[in-house]
């Protein structure tokens, strides 16, 4: 079976290489402009939808309505991020739509950049750094815009916008204070961290082998009499108006679904949205992971908990995608060999799964991004998040090919790169150019397909035991799983990697980025707060420290510039395995204190001198450290009063799309 899959994959990869070099596709790629806007620390890109024209009319209609459902959840996320986000967004939209004064002056340009940044972050806080975004136009000028357009509540909104002490962070990670009270997110209202922890500890059943994700779809509030209770996100509850629109589009999608199984789990999702019952959410996820044959797929709901300071509440997100059948052969090989990877993992056998079930992996092309996936989107996804569902029913892992490709091709439109600035020598640069594109994809596959799905909790350990450190440690665990196996001969044997040298480019790049380059994204004097950035820093700095005696990773300085160079790749793999074993132990045993020490020691604080150097060198390149995407527009084609097709258009005006979404998909 493995040999058949291996040969098929090699043939398919070769065919794709030829196809990408063919005349029509190559010309389309050449003519298509991926990078459409740049401002502040952001770049806006477009992505294409390969395979759209091969879909049937029914499949296109299915994807269209699922896409509309993804867009209708936008306001939910904005409100989850901060209670003032929607009023401020509406003020920005009103000014941009109706201001009749001079739009060519510097102050209006500064205002427009602020508006674009807020739209990008789905609120007034930076999407990665968590700090509040402050306008660079004057407060007086902002007021004049509000007055000229009749925008209400100027005094109140301007105080929130300009006062750095009001809602300073979307999610606080300051261990010296109450991280719940210090966060702008609306997952908690008047509740302290201690009260939230106590509330959920009281309702959780430690003997339940199939626990629901307590608190995932609710706001925890304290009433005036001191009573603490949940307000559930559902029809008739919180966010009802938005959820009603989502459900309406899901019902339309169900009518044209590809299979009865799809109709079944859409019905379960709709029931969940009507009731807010987390058991129904689990049933939906179990049904959803069983659908491995459909071409069109989606995610929709309150899913990832990265933005909750306690790692419990789900931010709303949506994404629609179509399967890339040829490219999926690589991930199918990995999933077919999932048990081998689990059995040979360097972790304690007690923490391994004896029987890996239902790991489904595929390569997809996104058709619509929504909620927490828009404009900034992941390049890979592994769901569902419930550990017991992963163990008993499996999971779906996807690599989002057209997003990865858009990043790569947009980067080629820029004349400079971080590689030439931060790599040690030409040999390192050459290896990266030869291998990094494919090894990046494979590391994502390993991370999503196998890493998140690996391991198990010991009986009685709560999935929420690691609390505010759970997201960082989970991303650390999945990254380490991928890094450890990148160097395994098994990947060459399976035809996944081209040769035994390829992994070295990934190792060098990971260390270089984790210990240095990624801090180009962080303002000087700030801590490292985002879970994925924390995980990369934790891994790189822990390995650097642990390998000092043997000079596994060497810090070198040349012409006043710092470099980190991997000297012993085999030893580095051993360190990745050692750290993976420890992080898996922490998760499996629910060792909160060990997890806290690991994150606080290696993941948070940035060396100020190195940070300053990185920012100086990066700024000289003129690059933008963060990127996000506009959505293509899927447009019904009507003839004789009947929809006969769905056409894809690729708009290139970022601000226009944001304003259109504000008009068309506003619900709250």
Secondary structure, DSSP 8 states (H G I E B T S, - for coil): -HHHHHHHHHHHHHHHHHHHTSHHHHHHHHH---EEEEETTEEEE----TTGGGS-HHHHHHHHHHHHHHHTTHHHHHHHH-TTHHHHHHHHHHHHHH--S--SSHHHHHHHHHHHHHHHHTSSB-TTT-BB---SS-HHHHHHHHHHTT-S-HHHHHHHHH-TTSS-BSS---TTS-TTTT---SSEES--HHHHHHHHHHH--TT-TT---TTTTEEEEE-TTS-EEEEEBSTTSBTHHHHHHHHHHHHHHHHT-SSHHHHHHHHHHHHHHHH--HHHHHHHHHHHHT--S-SEEEEEEE---TTSTTS-S--EEEEEEEE-TTTHHHHHHHHHTHHHHHHT-SS-GGGS-SS---EEEEEEEEEEEEETTSSS--SEEEE---HHHHHHH-EEEEEEHHHHHHHHHHHHTSS--HHHHHSSSHHHHHHHHHHHHHHHHHHHHIIIIIITT-----TT--TTTTGGGHHHHHHHHHHHHHHHHHT-HHHHHTTSSSSTTTHHHHHHHHHHHHHTGGGGGS-TT-----HHHHHHHHHHHHHHHHTTTTTSEEEEEETTEEEEEES-HHHHHHHHHHHHHHHHHHHHHT-HHHHHHHHHHHTS---HHHHHHHHHHHHTTT--SEEEE---EEEEEEETTEEEEEEEE----HHHHHHHHHHHS---
